[in-house]
Amino acid sequence: MYDVITIGEILAEILAERVNQEFSDPGTLLGPFPSGAPAIAIDQAALMGAKTAIVAKIGTDDFGALNKTRLQRDGVDISPIIETADNVTGTAFVTYYSNGSRKFIFHFTHAACGELAPPDIDGELVKNTRCLHIMGCSVTGSPSLGEAIMKAVRLAKKHGVTVSFDPNIRLELLKGKIMDYYKELMDTADILLTGKSELAYLYLDIESAVTRLLEQKDRIIVIKDGAKNTYVYTRREAFKIAAFPAIEVDTTGAGDSFDGAFLALFLGGADIRTAALYGNAAGAKAVTRKGPMEGNAGRAVLEEFVRANPQIVAKDIAMLYRGGTPLYH
């Protein structure tokens, strides 16, 4: 029995060396780095001690080997990864701007990762996990990948497997049936791990969205707000946790690292406040290294980091679920 599995893209990531460096002109690039949002999250979960696996498709090339080596080293079961000689491992090129924004160029839809299809989903694997974690960017990757993921989600729901969903919106990839998939995933998710801007994009008004989602079903809603706060809402409690201090070098993957640490601890029996605290710590560590997976940290490292920052604690905030008793602190 796995604690958490994920299904989605495995990519090699290449970074522009300089801030404001455009890909329309020649320039120095850094990498390749192992990447892909689900890969980053499951790697972090494995480093926390969770039993994990990833279902994905890669090419029989160096980029695929790069990712397999890293994931296996960190404890992820890579046996469900499918290798193909028919296409190459996907790539993501990333450049940063001085205003904090990023631009991505993906080779995703027509790469090996985009070839994953419903027949590649092992129903027994889905049934034999406690949690299925899905990234929204994976659903948008290609029509067949989206269909494969939704098959797994429906199987998970049928067999009582917890579904965790991070919308992880990539505007460059939104097309086709995606918004229908997003609606189904938002309705299904038992654990919603979303960025603040993503929730606003999907629902416009965040407070009414949280209220409606909690009225719909008993679930956990985590709203990540970058270098500010993380907000957590359930039917029984609501709290926020400030971001840990960190010198930002590369912010890509921080939210994915949060997901992995949070899920590993929560599924391992930690209370929701502890899981969110360590999620924040993992996100802060993630931004301090170049490369989206390079800042992932093990449990001992995060424990030391949390001890070194005793000022970062969970603080109660107003509950938004109308069935609960409001708390104001």
MARGUTOR-561356 format. One line per field, with one value per residue (C-alpha): z, x, y; residue in three letters; residue number from 1. Coordinates in Angstrom, 3 decimals, padded with zeros to 6 digits. Each point is the difference from the previous one (the first is absolute). Example, Ala and Ser with C-alpha at 12.3 -4.5 7.8 and 13.67 -1.06 7.14 Angstrom:
<sites>
pz 007.800	-000.660 $
px 012.300	001.370 $
py -004.500	003.440 $
residu Ala	Ser $
num 1	2 $
</sites>
This chain:
<sites>
pz 000.000	-001.044	002.010	-003.094	-003.739	-002.764	-003.743	-002.447	-001.779	000.515	-001.643	-000.327	000.874	-001.503	001.546	-001.475	001.835	000.313	001.231	-002.919	-002.458	-002.963	-001.926	-003.226	000.190	000.553	003.627	002.597	001.404	003.210	000.473	-000.777	003.323	000.889	-000.002	-000.547	002.728	001.008	000.008	002.267	002.428	000.174	000.436	003.012	001.456	-000.315	001.719	002.934	000.331	-001.838	-002.177	-003.463	-003.706	-003.226	-003.207	-002.993	-003.434	-000.985	-002.979	-000.070	000.155	002.421	001.200	000.994	001.727	001.856	001.547	000.743	001.788	002.201	000.883	000.789	002.077	002.127	000.596	-002.634	-001.545	-003.692	-001.212	-001.390	-002.274	-003.642	-002.391	-003.708	-002.933	-002.110	001.537	002.233	003.627	000.370	000.707	001.613	-000.675	002.681	000.138	002.893	-000.092	002.460	000.991	001.288	-002.928	-002.077	-003.560	-000.993	-003.317	000.264	-002.216	001.704	-002.061	-002.757	002.218	001.732	003.066	-002.177	-001.380	003.309	-000.633	001.866	-000.765	001.881	003.266	002.292	001.987	002.670	000.581	000.496	002.356	002.052	001.058	002.762	-002.074	-003.702	-000.533	-003.245	-001.449	-002.234	-002.426	-000.619	-000.987	-002.530	-001.480	-002.828	-000.728	000.708	003.193	001.245	-000.722	001.751	003.108	000.124	-000.324	003.067	001.920	-000.661	001.061	003.172	000.818	-000.653	002.379	002.773	-000.671	001.174	-002.917	000.380	-002.656	-000.678	-002.880	-000.885	-002.929	-003.007	-002.235	-002.912	000.207	000.608	-002.906	-001.052	002.731	002.722	001.853	000.139	001.508	002.465	001.172	000.550	001.842	002.226	000.817	000.672	001.949	003.664	000.379	-002.055	-000.122	-002.018	-000.577	000.907	-003.544	-001.400	002.261	-000.977	-003.678	000.388	002.276	000.021	003.663	002.304	003.198	-001.659	-001.835	003.259	001.620	-002.933	-000.236	003.703	-000.176	-002.916	001.958	003.047	-001.365	000.632	-001.915	-000.014	-001.661	-000.680	-000.410	-000.903	002.311	002.124	001.822	-000.415	000.971	000.997	000.296	001.063	001.449	003.479	-000.045	-001.938	000.423	-001.787	000.076	-001.062	-002.562	001.261	-000.744	-003.178	-002.607	-003.296	-002.755	-002.000	000.976	-002.459	001.869	003.434	000.045	-001.181	002.833	002.448	-001.334	000.424	003.555	001.068	-001.392	001.362	003.538	000.007	-001.414	002.489	002.911	000.707	000.855	-002.723	001.620	000.183	-003.586	-001.223	002.027	-001.578	-003.389	000.387	001.083	-003.040	-002.302	001.514	-000.371	-003.594	-001.170	001.214	-002.790	-003.774	-001.515	001.003	001.852	001.310	003.149	001.134	003.525	002.293	003.278	002.198	-001.936	000.272	003.706	000.611	-002.146	001.945	003.345	-001.197	-000.697	003.113	-000.927	-002.856	001.526	-000.967	000.967	000.051	-002.483	-000.720	-001.148	-003.285	000.284	001.126	001.903	002.340	002.862	-001.152	001.664	000.073	001.329 $
px 000.000	001.396	-000.515	-000.236	000.366	-000.139	-000.613	001.311	002.942	003.690	002.058	003.525	000.127	002.369	000.334	001.020	003.144	-000.937	-003.117	-001.964	001.849	-002.266	000.040	-000.409	003.714	003.061	001.056	001.528	-002.245	000.258	-000.916	-001.377	-001.771	-002.480	-003.479	-003.719	-002.402	-001.155	003.606	001.102	-002.870	000.443	003.768	-000.583	-002.537	002.496	002.696	-002.410	-000.239	-003.270	-000.347	-000.489	-000.208	-000.393	-001.764	001.481	001.512	003.532	002.293	002.940	002.343	002.272	-002.795	-002.070	002.981	000.693	-003.470	-000.088	003.340	-001.087	-003.410	001.376	002.818	-002.519	-002.191	-002.754	-001.153	000.723	-001.194	-003.292	001.957	-000.358	002.921	-000.539	002.385	-002.698	000.376	002.275	-000.357	-001.902	001.713	-000.814	001.994	-000.435	001.016	-000.522	-000.809	000.921	-003.667	-000.054	-001.925	001.129	-000.407	-000.033	000.555	-001.188	000.703	-002.659	-003.047	001.949	002.780	000.110	-001.845	-002.936	-000.321	-001.196	-003.506	-002.873	001.240	003.216	-001.913	000.292	-003.217	001.631	002.674	-002.653	-002.001	003.086	000.866	-001.317	000.155	000.057	001.600	-000.787	001.486	-002.170	002.843	000.127	-003.667	000.676	003.048	-001.693	-003.434	001.144	001.842	-003.058	-002.204	002.436	000.043	-003.763	-000.314	002.247	-001.950	-003.305	001.522	001.321	-003.403	-001.679	002.360	000.058	003.540	000.703	000.431	002.328	-000.064	002.273	-001.462	003.532	-001.366	002.234	-001.854	002.175	-001.629	-003.683	-002.044	-002.540	-001.983	002.214	-002.534	-002.390	002.796	000.820	-003.600	-000.123	003.313	-001.057	-003.243	001.818	003.048	000.177	003.122	000.292	003.498	-000.363	001.759	-001.945	000.125	-001.155	-003.046	-000.830	000.350	-002.393	-002.598	000.643	-001.008	002.218	-002.064	-003.231	001.902	001.390	-003.438	-001.639	002.705	-000.297	-003.783	000.296	002.063	002.217	003.463	003.281	000.660	003.520	000.565	003.663	000.939	003.666	002.311	-002.924	-002.272	-001.535	-003.682	-001.676	-003.751	-002.047	-003.495	001.545	002.845	001.668	003.527	002.865	003.740	002.509	002.667	003.419	002.883	001.832	002.231	-001.789	002.175	-002.546	-003.682	-001.084	-001.106	-000.492	-003.721	000.634	002.485	-002.620	-002.448	002.435	000.993	-003.588	-001.390	002.830	-000.437	-003.794	-000.330	002.648	-002.202	001.111	-002.672	-000.956	001.838	003.276	-000.395	-000.624	002.914	002.401	-001.555	000.909	003.507	000.426	-001.221	002.472	002.896	-001.012	000.519	003.608	001.494	000.112	-002.100	-003.552	000.900	003.426	-001.369	-002.049	001.044	-000.246	-001.853	003.043	000.941	-003.531	-000.218	003.161	-001.346	-003.272	001.845	002.139	-003.144	-002.205	-001.877	-001.738	-003.132	-003.593	-002.392	-003.770	-001.989	-003.704	-001.724	-001.854	-002.122	-003.442	-000.591	002.889	000.478	002.002	003.384	001.608	003.544 $
py 000.000	003.374	003.158	002.168	-000.458	002.564	-000.092	002.572	001.507	-000.551	002.737	001.293	003.684	002.554	003.458	003.312	001.100	003.677	001.784	001.537	-002.256	-000.674	-003.261	001.955	000.881	-002.225	-000.313	-002.254	-002.717	-002.043	-003.632	-002.446	-000.516	-002.772	001.518	-000.317	001.127	-003.498	-001.234	002.847	-000.634	-003.776	000.406	002.262	-002.432	-002.849	002.061	000.395	-003.766	-000.700	-003.087	001.472	-000.785	001.958	-001.001	001.821	-000.479	000.971	-000.466	-002.400	002.973	001.835	002.308	-003.007	-001.624	003.263	-000.087	-003.730	000.195	002.901	-001.424	-003.450	001.475	001.887	-003.051	000.208	-003.284	000.583	-003.403	001.451	002.356	-001.008	000.514	000.473	000.206	001.648	003.458	002.048	001.034	003.272	003.305	003.338	003.169	002.679	003.641	002.405	003.698	002.728	000.452	-003.585	-001.503	-002.972	-001.188	-003.675	-001.710	-003.600	-002.982	-002.045	-000.888	-001.761	-001.341	-003.377	001.324	001.047	-003.533	-001.465	-001.342	-001.698	-003.558	000.905	000.424	-003.025	-000.204	-002.182	002.643	002.675	-002.222	-000.806	003.522	002.192	003.179	000.888	003.415	001.831	003.177	002.171	000.637	-003.752	-000.095	002.762	-001.729	-001.890	-001.482	-003.566	000.964	001.880	-003.016	-002.337	002.149	000.327	-003.789	-000.341	002.657	-001.776	-003.315	001.613	001.448	-003.379	-001.807	002.602	001.218	003.551	002.406	002.962	002.732	002.959	002.096	001.203	001.950	000.573	002.443	-001.143	-003.450	000.798	-001.339	-002.629	-001.765	001.362	002.141	-002.974	-002.069	002.767	000.165	-003.752	000.064	002.891	-001.832	-003.284	001.193	-000.925	002.111	003.181	001.504	003.188	003.275	003.129	001.362	-003.354	-000.148	003.574	-000.924	-002.933	001.613	003.785	000.412	-002.065	000.166	-001.060	-002.754	-001.403	000.139	-001.748	-002.676	-000.794	-000.100	-002.417	-002.560	-000.425	000.735	001.814	003.204	001.424	003.380	000.782	003.648	-000.127	001.915	001.236	-002.444	-003.411	-000.255	-003.259	-000.555	-003.001	-000.340	-000.035	002.486	002.794	001.331	001.689	-000.563	002.642	-000.802	-001.027	002.386	-000.932	001.588	-000.640	-001.420	-002.021	-000.087	-002.697	-003.115	001.586	-000.725	-003.558	-000.519	001.292	-002.586	-002.872	000.872	000.730	-003.247	-002.143	001.297	000.131	-003.509	-001.106	001.049	003.580	002.559	002.440	002.931	-001.876	-001.198	003.556	001.376	-002.474	000.628	003.665	-000.945	-002.257	002.766	002.457	-002.415	-000.697	003.595	000.203	-002.120	000.251	-002.746	-000.951	-003.215	000.995	001.644	-002.995	-000.949	-003.000	-000.123	000.593	003.141	001.376	-000.819	002.019	002.844	000.074	-000.002	002.910	002.064	-000.353	003.186	-001.825	-001.521	-000.684	002.822	-000.361	002.087	000.461	-003.161	000.282	-003.123	001.103	-003.214	000.753	002.421	003.053	000.509	003.428	000.348 $
residu Met	Tyr	Asp	Val	Ile	Thr	Ile	Gly	Glu	Ile	Leu	Ala	Glu	Ile	Leu	Ala	Glu	Arg	Val	Asn	Gln	Glu	Phe	Ser	Asp	Pro	Gly	Thr	Leu	Leu	Gly	Pro	Phe	Pro	Ser	Gly	Ala	Pro	Ala	Ile	Ala	Ile	Asp	Gln	Ala	Ala	Leu	Met	Gly	Ala	Lys	Thr	Ala	Ile	Val	Ala	Lys	Ile	Gly	Thr	Asp	Asp	Phe	Gly	Ala	Leu	Asn	Lys	Thr	Arg	Leu	Gln	Arg	Asp	Gly	Val	Asp	Ile	Ser	Pro	Ile	Ile	Glu	Thr	Ala	Asp	Asn	Val	Thr	Gly	Thr	Ala	Phe	Val	Thr	Tyr	Tyr	Ser	Asn	Gly	Ser	Arg	Lys	Phe	Ile	Phe	His	Phe	Thr	His	Ala	Ala	Cys	Gly	Glu	Leu	Ala	Pro	Pro	Asp	Ile	Asp	Gly	Glu	Leu	Val	Lys	Asn	Thr	Arg	Cys	Leu	His	Ile	Met	Gly	Cys	Ser	Val	Thr	Gly	Ser	Pro	Ser	Leu	Gly	Glu	Ala	Ile	Met	Lys	Ala	Val	Arg	Leu	Ala	Lys	Lys	His	Gly	Val	Thr	Val	Ser	Phe	Asp	Pro	Asn	Ile	Arg	Leu	Glu	Leu	Leu	Lys	Gly	Lys	Ile	Met	Asp	Tyr	Tyr	Lys	Glu	Leu	Met	Asp	Thr	Ala	Asp	Ile	Leu	Leu	Thr	Gly	Lys	Ser	Glu	Leu	Ala	Tyr	Leu	Tyr	Leu	Asp	Ile	Glu	Ser	Ala	Val	Thr	Arg	Leu	Leu	Glu	Gln	Lys	Asp	Arg	Ile	Ile	Val	Ile	Lys	Asp	Gly	Ala	Lys	Asn	Thr	Tyr	Val	Tyr	Thr	Arg	Arg	Glu	Ala	Phe	Lys	Ile	Ala	Ala	Phe	Pro	Ala	Ile	Glu	Val	Asp	Thr	Thr	Gly	Ala	Gly	Asp	Ser	Phe	Asp	Gly	Ala	Phe	Leu	Ala	Leu	Phe	Leu	Gly	Gly	Ala	Asp	Ile	Arg	Thr	Ala	Ala	Leu	Tyr	Gly	Asn	Ala	Ala	Gly	Ala	Lys	Ala	Val	Thr	Arg	Lys	Gly	Pro	Met	Glu	Gly	Asn	Ala	Gly	Arg	Ala	Val	Leu	Glu	Glu	Phe	Val	Arg	Ala	Asn	Pro	Gln	Ile	Val	Ala	Lys	Asp	Ile	Ala	Met	Leu	Tyr	Arg	Gly	Gly	Thr	Pro	Leu	Tyr	His $
num 1	2	3	4	5	6	7	8	9	10	11	12	13	14	15	16	17	18	19	20	21	22	23	24	25	26	27	28	29	30	31	32	33	34	35	36	37	38	39	40	41	42	43	44	45	46	47	48	49	50	51	52	53	54	55	56	57	58	59	60	61	62	63	64	65	66	67	68	69	70	71	72	73	74	75	76	77	78	79	80	81	82	83	84	85	86	87	88	89	90	91	92	93	94	95	96	97	98	99	100	101	102	103	104	105	106	107	108	109	110	111	112	113	114	115	116	117	118	119	120	121	122	123	124	125	126	127	128	129	130	131	132	133	134	135	136	137	138	139	140	141	142	143	144	145	146	147	148	149	150	151	152	153	154	155	156	157	158	159	160	161	162	163	164	165	166	167	168	169	170	171	172	173	174	175	176	177	178	179	180	181	182	183	184	185	186	187	188	189	190	191	192	193	194	195	196	197	198	199	200	201	202	203	204	205	206	207	208	209	210	211	212	213	214	215	216	217	218	219	220	221	222	223	224	225	226	227	228	229	230	231	232	233	234	235	236	237	238	239	240	241	242	243	244	245	246	247	248	249	250	251	252	253	254	255	256	257	258	259	260	261	262	263	264	265	266	267	268	269	270	271	272	273	274	275	276	277	278	279	280	281	282	283	284	285	286	287	288	289	290	291	292	293	294	295	296	297	298	299	300	301	302	303	304	305	306	307	308	309	310	311	312	313	314	315	316	317	318	319	320	321	322	323	324	325	326	327	328	329 $
</sites>
